[in-house]
Structures are given as structure tokens and as C-alpha cells.
Amino acid sequence: MKLKEGYMLTGFADKYIALATDDNADNAKAIVTLNRTGAFAWKLLETEITYEEAIGRLTEKYDAPEEALRADFNEFLETLRQHGLLDE
């Protein structure tokens, strides 16, 4: 899985915004705002990665129970799906 082409992440301090670029800008239905953890997950999805690889990277980065990371990542993926931002 990976993010669809034509979106970029920009940020300042602890706040990040995913924006549509090029042709996607006219068709964008939402602006996605992210915290630092969401931005890390977004960057993981900028290149092709499996679900388990992403979970592994998240558990390496964050000191949190894997079950909690999976739940949060699943919620994040569902948000991306709802906005048509994810290629699977």
C-alpha cells in the first residue's frame, strides 16, 4: 500500500497538513491535518510498504503497546481511504 500520487505534506512545529498538488488540487475533497505521529505514518506511506512493515517501523519509533499502535494506524488508514488518498 502507498499514498496516491499528487499529495504533499507540509508542516510547521508540531502541525502538519497534507495538500493536493497539480491536477489533484481541483478534485481535493479534504485537507488532512496531522500531528507528528500522523506525519511519520504519512511519510511511511509515501513509498510502497506492507501493513506489517509499517507497524514494525511504528513500534521501533514509538514507545507504545503494539496493540495501541495498530488501532491508531488502522484509524489513520481508514481516514485516508475515506478521502481517496490510499492505493492498496
Phi and psi in degrees as GROMACS dihedral restraints (atoms count N, CA, C in turn):
[ dihedral_restraints ]
;  ai    aj    ak    al  type     phi  dphi    fc
    3     4     5     6     1  -164.3    20    10
    4     5     6     7     1   166.4    20    10
    6     7     8     9     1   -70.3    20    10
    7     8     9    10     1   149.7    20    10
    9    10    11    12     1   -67.2    20    10
   10    11    12    13     1   152.3    20    10
   12    13    14    15     1   -67.9    20    10
   13    14    15    16     1   154.8    20    10
   15    16    17    18     1    95.7    20    10
   16    17    18    19     1    19.6    20    10
   18    19    20    21     1  -132.3    20    10
   19    20    21    22     1   147.0    20    10
   21    22    23    24     1  -135.3    20    10
   22    23    24    25     1   156.4    20    10
   24    25    26    27     1  -108.4    20    10
   25    26    27    28     1   130.6    20    10
   27    28    29    30     1  -131.9    20    10
   28    29    30    31     1   151.1    20    10
   30    31    32    33     1  -158.9    20    10
   31    32    33    34     1   166.5    20    10
   33    34    35    36     1  -146.6    20    10
   34    35    36    37     1   127.5    20    10
   36    37    38    39     1    58.0    20    10
   37    38    39    40     1  -120.4    20    10
   39    40    41    42     1  -102.2    20    10
   40    41    42    43     1    10.2    20    10
   42    43    44    45     1  -114.9    20    10
   43    44    45    46     1   137.6    20    10
   45    46    47    48     1  -132.3    20    10
   46    47    48    49     1   149.7    20    10
   48    49    50    51     1  -132.7    20    10
   49    50    51    52     1   132.0    20    10
   51    52    53    54     1   -94.7    20    10
   52    53    54    55     1   124.4    20    10
   54    55    56    57     1  -119.9    20    10
   55    56    57    58     1   146.2    20    10
   57    58    59    60     1   -79.7    20    10
   58    59    60    61     1   143.2    20    10
   60    61    62    63     1  -121.8    20    10
   61    62    63    64     1   167.5    20    10
   63    64    65    66     1    51.2    20    10
   64    65    66    67     1  -132.4    20    10
   66    67    68    69     1   -65.3    20    10
   67    68    69    70     1   -26.5    20    10
   69    70    71    72     1   -68.9    20    10
   70    71    72    73     1   -22.4    20    10
   72    73    74    75     1   -60.5    20    10
   73    74    75    76     1   -36.4    20    10
   75    76    77    78     1   -73.3    20    10
   76    77    78    79     1   -25.6    20    10
   78    79    80    81     1  -102.3    20    10
   79    80    81    82     1    -0.4    20    10
   81    82    83    84     1   -64.5    20    10
   82    83    84    85     1   131.4    20    10
   84    85    86    87     1  -102.1    20    10
   85    86    87    88     1   -10.4    20    10
   87    88    89    90     1  -158.5    20    10
   88    89    90    91     1   154.3    20    10
   90    91    92    93     1  -106.5    20    10
   91    92    93    94     1   126.7    20    10
   93    94    95    96     1   -98.1    20    10
   94    95    96    97     1   122.5    20    10
   96    97    98    99     1  -100.9    20    10
   97    98    99   100     1   141.7    20    10
   99   100   101   102     1  -134.2    20    10
  100   101   102   103     1   151.9    20    10
  102   103   104   105     1   -91.2    20    10
  103   104   105   106     1  -173.5    20    10
  105   106   107   108     1   -62.0    20    10
  106   107   108   109     1   -39.5    20    10
  108   109   110   111     1   -67.2    20    10
  109   110   111   112     1   -43.3    20    10
  111   112   113   114     1   -61.7    20    10
  112   113   114   115     1   -38.0    20    10
  114   115   116   117     1   -65.2    20    10
  115   116   117   118     1   -38.6    20    10
  117   118   119   120     1   -62.6    20    10
  118   119   120   121     1   -45.5    20    10
  120   121   122   123     1   -62.5    20    10
  121   122   123   124     1   -41.5    20    10
  123   124   125   126     1   -58.0    20    10
  124   125   126   127     1   -46.5    20    10
  126   127   128   129     1   -64.7    20    10
  127   128   129   130     1   -33.3    20    10
  129   130   131   132     1   -60.2    20    10
  130   131   132   133     1   -36.0    20    10
  132   133   134   135     1   -86.7    20    10
  133   134   135   136     1     0.2    20    10
  135   136   137   138     1   -70.2    20    10
  136   137   138   139     1   -22.1    20    10
  138   139   140   141     1  -123.0    20    10
  139   140   141   142     1   161.0    20    10
  141   142   143   144     1   -57.7    20    10
  142   143   144   145     1   129.3    20    10
  144   145   146   147     1  -151.0    20    10
  145   146   147   148     1   145.6    20    10
  147   148   149   150     1   -82.8    20    10
  148   149   150   151     1   162.7    20    10
  150   151   152   153     1   -58.0    20    10
  151   152   153   154     1   -48.1    20    10
  153   154   155   156     1   -65.8    20    10
  154   155   156   157     1   -35.8    20    10
  156   157   158   159     1   -62.7    20    10
  157   158   159   160     1   -43.1    20    10
  159   160   161   162     1   -63.2    20    10
  160   161   162   163     1   -43.6    20    10
  162   163   164   165     1   -61.4    20    10
  163   164   165   166     1   -41.6    20    10
  165   166   167   168     1   -59.1    20    10
  166   167   168   169     1   -44.0    20    10
  168   169   170   171     1   -66.1    20    10
  169   170   171   172     1   -38.8    20    10
  171   172   173   174     1   -65.4    20    10
  172   173   174   175     1   -41.3    20    10
  174   175   176   177     1   -70.1    20    10
  175   176   177   178     1   -29.4    20    10
  177   178   179   180     1   -68.1    20    10
  178   179   180   181     1   -38.0    20    10
  180   181   182   183     1   -80.6    20    10
  181   182   183   184     1   -39.6    20    10
  183   184   185   186     1  -115.5    20    10
  184   185   186   187     1   139.0    20    10
  186   187   188   189     1   -88.3    20    10
  187   188   189   190     1    79.6    20    10
  189   190   191   192     1  -146.6    20    10
  190   191   192   193     1   155.0    20    10
  192   193   194   195     1   -61.0    20    10
  193   194   195   196     1   139.3    20    10
  195   196   197   198     1   -57.2    20    10
  196   197   198   199     1   -37.8    20    10
  198   199   200   201     1   -59.3    20    10
  199   200   201   202     1   -41.8    20    10
  201   202   203   204     1   -67.6    20    10
  202   203   204   205     1   -41.1    20    10
  204   205   206   207     1   -63.4    20    10
  205   206   207   208     1   -41.2    20    10
  207   208   209   210     1   -61.8    20    10
  208   209   210   211     1   -45.1    20    10
  210   211   212   213     1   -61.6    20    10
  211   212   213   214     1   -45.4    20    10
  213   214   215   216     1   -66.2    20    10
  214   215   216   217     1   -41.7    20    10
  216   217   218   219     1   -66.5    20    10
  217   218   219   220     1   -39.2    20    10
  219   220   221   222     1   -61.2    20    10
  220   221   222   223     1   -41.2    20    10
  222   223   224   225     1   -64.1    20    10
  223   224   225   226     1   -41.9    20    10
  225   226   227   228     1   -61.2    20    10
  226   227   228   229     1   -46.7    20    10
  228   229   230   231     1   -61.4    20    10
  229   230   231   232     1   -39.4    20    10
  231   232   233   234     1   -64.5    20    10
  232   233   234   235     1   -39.0    20    10
  234   235   236   237     1   -62.3    20    10
  235   236   237   238     1   -43.7    20    10
  237   238   239   240     1   -62.1    20    10
  238   239   240   241     1   -41.8    20    10
  240   241   242   243     1   -61.3    20    10
  241   242   243   244     1   -45.5    20    10
  243   244   245   246     1   -59.5    20    10
  244   245   246   247     1   -32.4    20    10
  246   247   248   249     1   -95.8    20    10
  247   248   249   250     1     5.9    20    10
  249   250   251   252     1    68.3    20    10
  250   251   252   253     1    33.1    20    10
  252   253   254   255     1  -101.5    20    10
  253   254   255   256     1    -2.4    20    10
  255   256   257   258     1  -118.3    20    10
  256   257   258   259     1   131.0    20    10
  258   259   260   261     1   -98.4    20    10
  259   260   261   262     1   127.9    20    10
